[in-house]
Amino acid sequence: MNLKIDLYLYRPNGRFMNKTRVYILQTSLLLFLQKSYKEVTMKEIVEKTGLSKGAFYHYFSSKEELFKEIVMLFFSMGNIDYSKFPNDSLYNFYQQYLTHTTASFIQLNELVGSNDESTLSFNFFFIMFEAMNRFPEFLAIEQEDYDQAHMAWCEIIDRAMVNGEIKTESKKEDVADLFLFSTDGSFIRFLNNKHYSGNYSDYLKTAFETIYNNIKT
């Protein structure tokens, strides 16, 4: 088990998780990556960890609780503090976004001990889809994340229009949507393009630069 991962696995109260909790999450995540939520059983999870039932249930009382914490972990890894992004140019802003994306995928790879970004991304996508389909509260979290992202992109695009970095007849909200929609679209195409030898961040960079090069002055 890669215990380096506990350096950034923290709970909402700001306290870091202990190694046993991290181990349970890693072991359970591997099972959820292999099977659907419905197919994985608590009995299987407990047996896979090698812990006694008493030790295991000290940390998680149900499969639902465990699955939700894994999904919240994904959200925390993908969470972006846009206030720390460069605000001098749209170019520097989206370069920082790409850097953050790369770091997030590195964390996910470390979490499951995998170097296969394509397979990991594909399975991760289905875990998130299943979570939002099964537990509506995750849809609300996703919408909140999108709203915050859209606001941040609108602000930097508006600044880029004012300072003459870019020129477009489109509204800043529409340009922001182009960048955000290309993030999702590039992810899907990356998963389906088996002949692409690069990583997702490189794929996304191409999409961003295509948009940017068409509106920069």
N, C-alpha and C positions, 0 to 999 in steps of 0.2 A: 504493500500500500504506500502511496506517495503522501507522506505526512506533511510535506511542504504546503499542501493545500489548506491546512488549518490556519495559515497566516491570514487568509482573507475570507474564511467562512465564519461569518459573525452573525449574531442574532440581532433583531431590531433594537434591543436594549444596549447595543454597542459592545457587548461582551463576546469574546471569541469562544467558539465551540471547543470542547475537549476532544481528544483524539478518538475516543470510542464513538461519540456522536458522528464525527466526520467519517469514521469507518463504516458505520451503519448507512449513512447517506450514500457513500460511494458504492457500497455493495448493492444497495437497493436500486440505485440509479442504473447500474449495469443490467439488472434484471428488467427494469422498465424500458431500457433501450432495446432489449431482446424481445419483449412481449408487450402486450397491451396492459393497461391498468387492470382490466377485468381478469386477465389470465394470471397475473401475478398474485399469489396468495401470501398471507402473513406467515403461514407455516413455512413456506418456501424461503421467504426472506430471513426468518429467524434461523433456519437450518443453514442457509448460505453464509450467514455471518459467523456461525460457530459459537454464538453466545447462548447462554441459558435463557429461558423464557423470562425469568425474573430480571436478568440484567438488561435484556432487550426492552421489555415493557417499562423499564425505568425511564427510558428515553422517549419511546413512542407507544401510544396506547392503541393505535389503529393504523391500517393501511392508508386510509384517507389522510390522516394527520401527517404521515410520513411523505406521501406523494405531494401534498400541498407544500411541505417545507422544501422539497426538491424543486418544485416549480418556482417558489419564491426565491430560491437560491439562483435560479436562472435569471429571474427578473433583476436581482441585485447585481449580478455580473454584468448585465446589459444596461444597468442604470447609468445615465450620463449627467454629469453636473456641467451644464452648458455655461454656467457663470465663469468657469475656468478656461473656456475656449477663447482663442484669440478673437478680438473684435475689430481688428484693424482692416481685415479684408475677408471677402468670401472665400478666396483661395486658401488662405491660412486656416480658416474655419473648417472647411471640408477636409483639409489635410489632417487636422487634429481628430476629426470624426473617424477617418480611416485608421489612424493610429489606435484610437480607442477600440474600434472593431477588431483589429488584429489582436490586441491584448485580451479581449473577451474570448476569442476563439482559443487562444493559448491557455487561458484558465480552464475552459471546457475540456480541452485535450488533456490537461494535467489531471483534471478531476476523474476522468475515466481511464487514464493511462494509455491514450490512443494517439497515434500519429496520422490516422486516416481522417482528415478533415471532412472529406466528402461524405463518408458513411456516418460519421458522428453528426454532421449537420442535418442529414436526412432524417435520422432517428430523433434527433432533438426537435426537429420541426413537428413530428407527429406527437411527441410528448406534449408540446405546448398546445397543439391543436386539440388534443384530447382533454387537456386540462381546462381550456376555455369552453369546450363543449360540455364538459361534465360539471364544472364548477363556475357558475356565472360571475362570481366575484373577480375572477381573473380577466374577464372581458372588461370590467370596469377599470382594473389596473392598467390593462393594455391601452384603453382609451385615454386614460390620464397621461400615460407616458407619451402617447402620440400628440396629445394637445400641447404638452410642454415642449416637445421637439418641434412642433409646427410653429409655436410662438418664437422659439429661439432662431429657427431658420428665417422666419419672416423679418426678425429684427436685423440680422446680419445682411439679408438681401436688400432691405430698405436702406441700410447704411451704404451698401455697395452701389446702389442706384444714385444716392445723393452725392457720394464722392467721385462718381464717374468711373468706377471700376467696371461696371457692367451697364449695358443699355438694352432695354427690352420694352416692348409694348404691353407685355403681360403684367398682371398685377403681382405684387410680391407674394400674395397667398398662393397663386397658381405656380409660381416658380418654386416656392417652398415645397409644394406638393410634388413637383417633378423630381426633386432630390429625394424626398421621402418615399415616393412610389417606386423610384428606381432602386432604392435600397431593398424593398421587398421583391421587386421583379428580378433584380440581379441574383438574389438569393435562390429563387426558384429555378432560374436558368442555370445557375451554377450547379445545383443539385442534379439537373437533368443532362448537363453537358459532360458526358463521360470522356470526351476527347480533350478536354481542357486540362492542361498540366499545372496551372497556377493555383493560387488559393483564392478564397472568396474576396478577400480585401483587394487583391489585384483586379478581380472581376468588377468589383464595385468602383474602384478607382477609374477604370475605363469609362464606366457609365457617367460618373460625376464629371470627368474631364470633357466628355462629349457635350454635356449640358453647358458646362462653364465656357468652353471654347466658342459656343454659339451665341453667347450673350456678353462676353467680355469686350471691352472697347479697345 
